[in-house]
Amino acid sequence: MTDKPGKKKQKPPAPVTSRQTSGVPARVAAHELIARVLFDQISLDEALLACEPMLRPLETRDRAFARAIAATSLRRLGQIEALLAGFLEKPLPERAKRAGIILIAAAAELLFLGVKPHAAVNAAVGAAALDHKTRPLKNLVNAIARRIDREGKEIVEAQDAEKLNTPAWAWESWQRAYGEETARAIASAHLKEPPLDFSVKEDAKGWAARLEGTVLPTGSVRLAKTASVEKLPGFQEGGWWVQDAAAALPAKMLGDVKGKDVLDLCAAPGGKTAQLAAAGARVTALDKSSSRLARIRENLKRLSLEAELISADALRWKPERSFPLILLDAPCSATGTARRHPDVLHLKSAGDIAKLADLQFRLLSKALGFLAPGGTLIYCTCSLEEAEGPAQIEKLLRNRKDIARLPLTAAEIGEDADALAPLITAEGDLRTLPAQFESLGGLDGFYAARLKKLA
Ligand SMILES: C[S@@+](CC[C@H](N)C(=O)[O-])C[C@H]1O[C@@H](n2cnc3c(N)ncnc32)[C@H](O)[C@@H]1O
C-alpha cells in the first residue's frame, strides 16, 4: 500500500456534498490526505493545502478530525499494514487501492483514536460506496473493518509498535548513532502527539500563565493541549510564535547578539530570524524560496520585528560584506520532527539522506566564505541522522585548519544547566532527541555545532 509511483499532478478533489452520509465527508477528506502522502509522495502539510477545497466546507471539528485520522494513520502505518496483511487473503487490486486507504483509516479510528465501532465501520463502508472503484469492495471493507474492531486491539497490543512504525533504514541509522535502547526510545516518542511550544519575545513566565502552559528549562513555553493557535491570547498582539523548544536552541548558541549583524541562512519560515531580531540583532535573513520568504515577512509583521530579507540561493549569492555571526539552518531530512510530521519517515529514504548531506556540506562550505575572520557560525539541522549532523563537522574539521569547533556549555542555552546538560555531546555540540525531556512531553531532534573562523 505504500507503493511510491512518483509524483504526479492531480486535479483538486471536489468538495464533499451534504447529500452524503453524516460523518463520511470528514473520512473522505482523511482518505484523500493519506492518499496524497502515500501515493503522491507529498508532505501532510502540502496535502492539507492541496485538499483545502475539500476541507473548507467541513465544520472546524470535522476538519480537525480528518487531520487526526490522517496523522494517526501515518504515525501507526507500520502496525496497521501488518495487521491488515494478516486479514486480507490477497493484496487489493491496483485499481481499488483506495480501499486499502479506507481500511488504514478505519484501523486508526478503531484502534488508536477510540472512535465508536459503529461510527467508524459505517463511515468506512459509506466512503467505499461513494467511489466507483471501491464500491465493488464495499462488503470486503465492511467485513475487514468489523474484524479490526473484534480482533485488532489484541493483535496491535502484541506488536512491536516502535519497530513496525519505523522504516528499516531509519531504525538502523538511529541504532548505529545512539544504540538500540535509545533508537527504541526515539521510535516510542514518535507514537505520541507532541505538545505545542512557543518562543516568546519576553516574559516567558507571564505568557505561560496567560496561556495556561509551563516554562521549560530551555525557556520555551509549552502547552500540554493542542489548540487553534490563532485563537490563543497573544497571537494578534504578536507576543510569541510557534517554535519547538529544541528548534529555539541553535540561535542561543550565538550568545548575546544585541546590536550585532547576524546572517540567518536558510531562514524561512523565520522562527530563528524572529528569535535573533527579538534579541536585538540586525538580521539579514536569506532563503531561496520566495513563497517561504513571504511567510517570514508575515510573521515578522505580526511580531513587530524587523529583518532585511533576501531571496537568493545561498550557493550562488555574492554578499558585499562578510558577517561576524552566521546561523545556517540547512535543509535536511527533518527526521527530528517526525513527532510533529508523521509523514516524514514515509517520504524519506537512505538515498535522500546521502543527497541532503552533500547539499549541506556545500552550503556549510559556502557559508564559511561569508564569515568574517574571528567570526562564529552555527550549523544546525532538525535531523536525527549522523550524516546530516556530526559527520559534516568532522569532515569539515579534517579539511579546514582555519576552522575550529567552539564547544557549548549547558549554561549558555538556559538557566537550568543541570536539566540541559544531557543535550550537550562530549564534543560540545547540541544534540536533542525526541525521547529527552520525556516527562515534560519530549523535544524535536536537533543537531547544532558552533564553529569559529580563526583570525
Ligand atoms: C530547515 S528550513 C529553515 C527553517 C528556518 N531556519 C526557521 O527557523 O524557521 C530550510 C530552508 O532552507 C531553504 N533552502 C534550501 N536550499 C537553499 C539554498 N540553496 N539557498 C537558500 N535557502 C535554501 C528552504 O527554502 C527552507 O526554507
The ligand as an SDF file (V2000), in Angstrom:
LIG
                    3D

 27 29  0  0  0  0  0  0  0  0999 V2000
   15.0260   23.8910    7.7860 C   0  0  0  0  0  0  0  0  0  0  0  0
   14.2860   25.0990    6.8080 S   0  0  0  0  0  0  0  0  0  0  0  0
   14.7250   26.5570    7.6820 C   0  0  0  0  0  0  0  0  0  0  0  0
   13.8960   26.8460    8.9100 C   0  0  0  0  0  0  0  0  0  0  0  0
   14.1450   28.2440    9.4590 C   0  0  0  0  0  0  0  0  0  0  0  0
   15.5420   28.4980    9.7050 N   0  0  0  0  0  0  0  0  0  0  0  0
   13.3680   28.5430   10.7240 C   0  0  0  0  0  0  0  0  0  0  0  0
   13.9350   28.5400   11.8120 O   0  0  0  0  0  0  0  0  0  0  0  0
   12.1610   28.8100   10.6200 O   0  0  0  0  0  0  0  0  0  0  0  0
   15.3750   25.1350    5.4530 C   0  0  0  0  0  0  0  0  0  0  0  0
   15.1880   26.2830    4.4760 C   0  0  0  0  0  0  0  0  0  0  0  0
   16.2710   26.2470    3.5590 O   0  0  0  0  0  0  0  0  0  0  0  0
   15.8490   26.8350    2.3580 C   0  0  0  0  0  0  0  0  0  0  0  0
   16.8600   26.4910    1.3420 N   0  0  0  0  0  0  0  0  0  0  0  0
   17.0990   25.2820    0.7820 C   0  0  0  0  0  0  0  0  0  0  0  0
   18.1320   25.3380   -0.0850 N   0  0  0  0  0  0  0  0  0  0  0  0
   18.5680   26.6280   -0.0630 C   0  0  0  0  0  0  0  0  0  0  0  0
   19.5950   27.3310   -0.7460 C   0  0  0  0  0  0  0  0  0  0  0  0
   20.3920   26.7190   -1.6260 N   0  0  0  0  0  0  0  0  0  0  0  0
   19.7400   28.6480   -0.5080 N   0  0  0  0  0  0  0  0  0  0  0  0
   18.9390   29.2890    0.3750 C   0  0  0  0  0  0  0  0  0  0  0  0
   17.9310   28.6700    1.0420 N   0  0  0  0  0  0  0  0  0  0  0  0
   17.7580   27.3570    0.8340 C   0  0  0  0  0  0  0  0  0  0  0  0
   14.4710   26.2740    2.1660 C   0  0  0  0  0  0  0  0  0  0  0  0
   13.7030   27.0860    1.3000 O   0  0  0  0  0  0  0  0  0  0  0  0
   13.9400   26.2580    3.5990 C   0  0  0  0  0  0  0  0  0  0  0  0
   13.1650   27.3880    3.8490 O   0  0  0  0  0  0  0  0  0  0  0  0
  1  2  1  0
  2  3  1  0
  2 10  1  0
  3  4  1  0
  4  5  1  0
  5  6  1  0
  5  7  1  0
  7  8  2  0
  7  9  1  0
 10 11  1  0
 11 12  1  0
 11 26  1  0
 12 13  1  0
 13 14  1  0
 13 24  1  0
 14 15  1  0
 14 23  1  0
 15 16  2  0
 16 17  1  0
 17 18  1  0
 17 23  2  0
 18 19  1  0
 18 20  2  0
 20 21  1  0
 21 22  2  0
 22 23  1  0
 24 25  1  0
 24 26  1  0
 26 27  1  0
M  CHG  2   2   1   9  -1
M  END
$$$$
